[in-house]
Amino acid sequence: MSATSNNAPSPTITIVTPTYNRGSLLPALFDSIRSQAYNSLDWIIIDDGSTDDTAAIVNQFQAHAPFNILYRYQANLGKHVALNNAMPLVKTPWVMVVDSDDVLIDGALSKLHKIIHKVDGLHDIGVITAVALDDDNRPLIHPMPEDGMITDYVTFRGRMKYYGDTINIYRSEILRKYPFPVFEGEKFCPEDIVKQRIALSHKTYFTTTPLTRCVYHPGGLSHRWVANMIASPGTVANYYSEASRHPHEPWKRRQIHRVLFWTYTLGCKIPLSQRLKMIGPAGWIHILPASFLRLYYNINPGCKPLL
């Protein structure tokens, strides 16, 4: 861990970055954090079993950073396990998950600090969701939400029909309360499974302030979404089972979740009787459309999800 001044204020924000063989990309993120005017923060890097020079690169960061950097190595178990392992190390009230191929926008942390000051006393708010930009500085969320809107995440996605990537800042106590589920042999878990659980008890504050710029690289999780889902039947079954019953989801979305439940679990080792119990007594009627969707994915490996 790098040293900070004894006179520095206690950090409010921890940035958590899971990484796997992204040593060549981390310097851009480090530079974007180091260039922030507000640098009272901790940065936790969880190395998910990298075989490149990530450890040596982070060591150089620690030698030159004006903020705390904590590095931990784990076996290659997946991003969700890395996030779970990061939480016992977080000492600040808020935690911001920033992927290793993203960068912070100039002034992002100063703006975030002001937003946190605004919502910190609103204890029903468990998450702050901000705008992420693409390479051309275009928002990745569509349509653009109203600044300062407060609702739960499932209502935001399902009933209000916003879609696209965002950057999320969680109350640390909330993310500890809702860890990512872990299934043996599965290395992928969509972040939405935690967000939809949080939505049962806490609201999300939405800001149109851009905080990060996202760069999607070949081989990343976004490019292997369908394959990752098929390879993670335990996670997927729990995710869509819960989503299909979520009280804030509209009826149509619940049916889509049931179709996707079968799409990604067809042919898996989970007993059929158990899956029927998870998805509900009428769940079998969604097997037919799911079979066609799964066939399409099998014929078109590497395609983007259709639903």
C-alpha positions as CSV (number, residue, x, y, z in Angstrom):
1,M,0.0,0.0,0.0
2,S,1.3,3.4,-0.9
3,A,1.7,6.1,1.8
4,T,-0.5,9.1,2.2
5,S,0.0,12.3,4.3
6,N,-1.1,12.1,7.9
7,N,-2.9,15.4,7.4
8,A,-5.0,14.1,4.5
9,P,-8.7,13.7,5.2
10,S,-10.2,10.3,5.7
11,P,-11.2,8.9,2.3
12,T,-14.9,8.7,1.5
13,I,-14.5,6.7,-1.7
14,T,-12.8,3.4,-2.5
15,I,-12.4,2.4,-6.1
16,V,-12.4,-1.3,-6.6
17,T,-10.9,-2.7,-9.8
18,P,-11.0,-6.4,-10.6
19,T,-8.5,-7.3,-13.3
20,Y,-7.3,-10.3,-15.3
21,N,-4.3,-10.0,-17.6
22,R,-5.0,-6.3,-18.2
23,G,-1.5,-5.0,-17.1
24,S,-1.2,-3.1,-20.4
25,L,-4.5,-1.2,-19.7
26,L,-4.1,-0.4,-16.0
27,P,-1.7,2.6,-16.5
28,A,-4.4,4.5,-18.3
29,L,-6.8,4.0,-15.4
30,F,-4.0,4.9,-12.9
31,D,-3.2,8.1,-14.7
32,S,-6.8,9.1,-14.8
33,I,-7.1,8.6,-11.0
34,R,-3.8,10.3,-10.2
35,S,-4.8,13.4,-12.3
36,Q,-8.0,14.0,-10.3
37,A,-8.0,17.1,-8.2
38,Y,-9.8,15.2,-5.5
39,N,-7.5,12.3,-4.5
40,S,-8.7,11.4,-0.9
41,L,-9.5,7.8,-1.9
42,D,-8.4,4.2,-1.6
43,W,-7.8,2.0,-4.7
44,I,-8.2,-1.7,-4.3
45,I,-7.0,-3.9,-7.2
46,I,-8.0,-7.5,-7.1
47,D,-6.0,-9.6,-9.5
48,D,-8.1,-12.5,-10.7
49,G,-5.2,-14.9,-11.4
50,S,-3.3,-12.8,-14.0
51,T,-0.3,-14.4,-15.7
52,D,1.0,-11.1,-17.2
53,D,3.0,-8.4,-15.4
54,T,0.1,-6.9,-13.5
55,A,1.7,-7.3,-10.1
56,A,4.9,-5.5,-11.2
57,I,2.9,-2.7,-12.8
58,V,0.8,-2.1,-9.7
59,N,4.0,-2.1,-7.6
60,Q,5.1,0.9,-9.7
61,F,1.8,2.6,-9.1
62,Q,2.2,2.2,-5.4
63,A,5.6,3.8,-5.5
64,H,4.2,7.0,-7.1
65,A,0.6,7.3,-6.0
66,P,-0.6,10.2,-3.8
67,F,-3.4,7.9,-2.5
68,N,-3.6,4.4,-1.0
69,I,-3.3,1.4,-3.3
70,L,-4.0,-2.1,-2.0
71,Y,-3.2,-5.1,-4.3
72,R,-4.5,-8.6,-3.7
73,Y,-4.0,-11.7,-5.9
74,Q,-6.5,-14.5,-6.1
75,A,-6.9,-17.7,-8.2
76,N,-8.8,-17.2,-11.4
77,L,-12.4,-17.4,-10.0
78,G,-14.1,-14.5,-11.8
79,K,-14.9,-10.8,-11.4
80,H,-17.8,-11.4,-9.0
81,V,-15.5,-13.4,-6.6
82,A,-12.9,-10.6,-6.9
83,L,-15.6,-8.0,-5.8
84,N,-16.6,-10.2,-2.9
85,N,-13.0,-10.5,-1.8
86,A,-12.5,-6.7,-2.0
87,M,-15.3,-5.8,0.4
88,P,-13.6,-6.9,3.6
89,L,-10.7,-4.5,2.6
90,V,-13.0,-1.5,2.0
91,K,-12.8,1.0,4.9
92,T,-14.8,3.9,3.3
93,P,-18.5,4.5,3.3
94,W,-18.8,4.3,-0.5
95,V,-17.3,2.0,-3.1
96,M,-17.1,2.6,-6.8
97,V,-16.5,-0.4,-9.1
98,V,-14.3,0.7,-12.1
99,D,-13.3,-1.9,-14.6
100,S,-9.6,-2.2,-15.7
101,D,-10.3,-1.0,-19.2
102,D,-12.2,2.1,-18.1
103,V,-10.8,5.6,-17.2
104,L,-12.1,8.4,-15.0
105,I,-13.1,11.6,-16.6
106,D,-11.3,14.8,-15.5
107,G,-12.9,16.1,-12.3
108,A,-15.0,12.9,-11.8
109,L,-14.1,12.4,-8.2
110,S,-14.7,16.0,-7.2
111,K,-18.1,15.8,-8.7
112,L,-18.8,12.5,-7.1
113,H,-17.8,13.8,-3.7
114,K,-20.4,16.6,-4.0
115,I,-23.1,14.1,-5.0
116,I,-22.2,11.9,-2.1
117,H,-22.5,14.9,0.2
118,K,-25.9,15.5,-1.2
119,V,-27.3,12.0,-0.7
120,D,-25.3,10.7,2.2
121,G,-28.0,11.4,4.8
122,L,-30.7,9.8,2.6
123,H,-30.4,6.3,4.0
124,D,-32.9,4.7,1.7
125,I,-30.5,5.4,-1.1
126,G,-28.1,2.5,-1.5
127,V,-26.6,3.2,-4.9
128,I,-25.5,6.2,-6.9
129,T,-25.7,5.5,-10.7
130,A,-23.9,7.9,-13.0
131,V,-23.4,8.3,-16.7
132,A,-20.6,6.4,-18.5
133,L,-19.3,7.6,-21.9
134,D,-18.1,5.7,-24.9
135,D,-14.9,6.4,-26.9
136,D,-16.7,9.3,-28.7
137,N,-17.9,10.9,-25.5
138,R,-21.5,9.7,-26.1
139,P,-23.6,8.5,-23.1
140,L,-24.0,4.8,-22.9
141,I,-27.4,5.1,-21.2
142,H,-30.5,5.6,-23.3
143,P,-32.6,7.7,-23.0
144,M,-30.8,10.1,-20.7
145,P,-32.5,10.0,-17.3
146,E,-33.5,13.1,-15.3
147,D,-30.7,14.3,-13.1
148,G,-31.4,13.6,-9.5
149,M,-34.1,11.0,-10.2
150,I,-34.6,8.6,-7.3
151,T,-36.1,5.2,-7.9
152,D,-35.1,1.5,-7.6
153,Y,-32.9,-0.1,-10.2
154,V,-35.5,-2.7,-11.4
155,T,-38.1,0.0,-11.9
156,F,-35.5,2.1,-13.8
157,R,-34.7,-0.8,-16.2
158,G,-38.1,-2.5,-16.4
159,R,-40.9,0.0,-16.1
160,M,-39.1,3.1,-17.2
161,K,-37.2,1.3,-20.0
162,Y,-33.7,2.8,-19.6
163,Y,-30.9,0.6,-21.0
164,G,-27.2,0.7,-21.5
165,D,-24.1,0.8,-19.3
166,T,-23.6,3.0,-16.3
167,I,-21.1,3.5,-13.5
168,N,-22.3,2.5,-10.0
169,I,-21.2,3.7,-6.6
170,Y,-22.5,1.6,-3.7
171,R,-22.8,2.2,0.0
172,S,-20.2,-0.2,1.3
173,E,-22.5,-1.6,3.9
174,I,-25.1,-2.4,1.3
175,L,-22.6,-4.2,-1.0
176,R,-21.4,-6.2,2.0
177,K,-25.0,-7.2,2.7
178,Y,-25.6,-8.4,-0.8
179,P,-22.5,-10.3,-1.9
180,F,-22.4,-12.0,-5.3
181,P,-23.5,-15.6,-5.3
182,V,-20.8,-18.1,-6.0
183,F,-21.2,-21.5,-7.7
184,E,-18.4,-24.0,-7.9
185,G,-16.8,-24.0,-11.4
186,E,-18.6,-20.9,-12.6
187,K,-16.5,-17.7,-13.2
188,F,-19.2,-15.3,-14.3
189,C,-22.0,-13.5,-12.6
190,P,-24.0,-10.5,-14.0
191,E,-23.8,-7.5,-11.7
192,D,-27.6,-7.1,-12.1
193,I,-28.3,-10.0,-9.7
194,V,-27.0,-7.8,-6.8
195,K,-28.7,-4.7,-8.1
196,Q,-32.1,-6.4,-8.3
197,R,-31.6,-7.7,-4.7
198,I,-30.7,-4.2,-3.5
199,A,-33.8,-2.8,-5.2
200,L,-36.0,-4.8,-2.8
201,S,-34.9,-2.5,0.1
202,H,-33.0,0.5,-1.3
203,K,-33.4,3.2,-3.9
204,T,-30.9,4.4,-6.5
205,Y,-30.0,8.1,-7.1
206,F,-29.4,8.8,-10.8
207,T,-27.1,11.6,-11.9
208,T,-26.4,12.7,-15.5
209,T,-22.9,13.6,-14.5
210,P,-20.4,11.6,-16.6
211,L,-17.8,9.9,-14.4
212,T,-16.1,7.3,-16.6
213,R,-15.2,6.5,-20.2
214,C,-15.6,2.9,-21.1
215,V,-13.5,1.1,-23.7
216,Y,-14.7,-2.3,-24.8
217,H,-11.9,-4.7,-25.7
218,P,-12.1,-8.0,-27.5
219,G,-12.1,-10.9,-25.0
220,G,-13.7,-8.8,-22.3
221,L,-16.8,-9.9,-20.5
222,S,-19.1,-7.8,-22.6
223,H,-17.9,-9.6,-25.8
224,R,-18.5,-13.0,-24.3
225,W,-21.8,-12.4,-22.6
226,V,-23.9,-15.2,-24.2
227,A,-21.1,-17.8,-23.8
228,N,-20.5,-16.8,-20.2
229,M,-24.2,-17.1,-19.4
230,I,-24.4,-20.6,-20.9
231,A,-21.3,-21.6,-18.9
232,S,-22.8,-20.4,-15.6
233,P,-26.1,-22.2,-15.2
234,G,-26.2,-22.1,-11.4
235,T,-25.8,-18.3,-11.4
236,V,-28.1,-17.7,-14.3
237,A,-30.9,-19.9,-12.9
238,N,-30.8,-18.0,-9.6
239,Y,-30.6,-14.6,-11.4
240,Y,-33.6,-15.2,-13.7
241,S,-35.6,-17.1,-11.1
242,E,-35.4,-14.0,-8.8
243,A,-35.9,-11.6,-11.7
244,S,-39.1,-13.4,-12.8
245,R,-40.6,-13.0,-9.3
246,H,-39.3,-9.5,-8.6
247,P,-42.2,-7.3,-7.3
248,H,-41.0,-4.3,-9.2
249,E,-40.8,-6.0,-12.6
250,P,-43.7,-5.5,-15.1
251,W,-45.5,-8.6,-16.3
252,K,-43.9,-8.6,-19.8
253,R,-40.4,-8.4,-18.4
254,R,-41.1,-11.4,-16.1
255,Q,-42.0,-13.5,-19.1
256,I,-38.8,-12.5,-20.8
257,H,-36.8,-13.5,-17.7
258,R,-38.5,-16.9,-17.8
259,V,-37.6,-17.4,-21.5
260,L,-34.0,-16.4,-20.7
261,F,-33.9,-18.7,-17.7
262,W,-34.5,-21.7,-20.1
263,T,-32.3,-20.3,-22.9
264,Y,-29.2,-20.4,-20.8
265,T,-30.0,-23.5,-18.7
266,L,-31.1,-25.9,-21.4
267,G,-28.9,-29.0,-21.3
268,C,-27.2,-28.0,-18.0
269,K,-26.7,-30.4,-15.1
270,I,-29.3,-28.8,-12.8
271,P,-32.2,-31.4,-12.6
272,L,-35.2,-30.4,-14.6
273,S,-37.4,-30.8,-11.5
274,Q,-35.3,-28.3,-9.6
275,R,-35.4,-25.8,-12.5
276,L,-39.2,-26.1,-12.7
277,K,-39.4,-25.4,-9.0
278,M,-37.1,-22.4,-9.4
279,I,-39.1,-20.8,-12.2
280,G,-42.6,-21.6,-11.1
281,P,-45.3,-24.1,-12.0
282,A,-46.1,-22.5,-15.4
283,G,-42.5,-22.1,-16.3
284,W,-42.5,-25.0,-18.7
285,I,-44.5,-23.0,-21.3
286,H,-41.4,-20.8,-21.9
287,I,-39.2,-23.7,-23.0
288,L,-40.3,-23.7,-26.6
289,P,-39.3,-20.0,-27.4
290,A,-36.2,-20.5,-25.3
291,S,-35.2,-23.5,-27.5
292,F,-35.3,-21.4,-30.7
293,L,-33.3,-18.6,-29.0
294,R,-30.7,-21.1,-27.8
295,L,-30.5,-22.6,-31.3
296,Y,-29.8,-19.2,-32.7
297,Y,-27.0,-18.7,-30.2
298,N,-25.5,-22.1,-31.0
299,I,-25.5,-21.3,-34.7
300,N,-24.2,-17.7,-34.1
301,P,-21.5,-18.0,-31.4
302,G,-20.1,-14.7,-30.3
303,C,-23.3,-12.8,-31.2
304,K,-24.9,-10.2,-29.0
305,P,-27.9,-11.2,-26.8
306,L,-31.2,-10.7,-28.6
307,L,-33.2,-10.2,-25.3
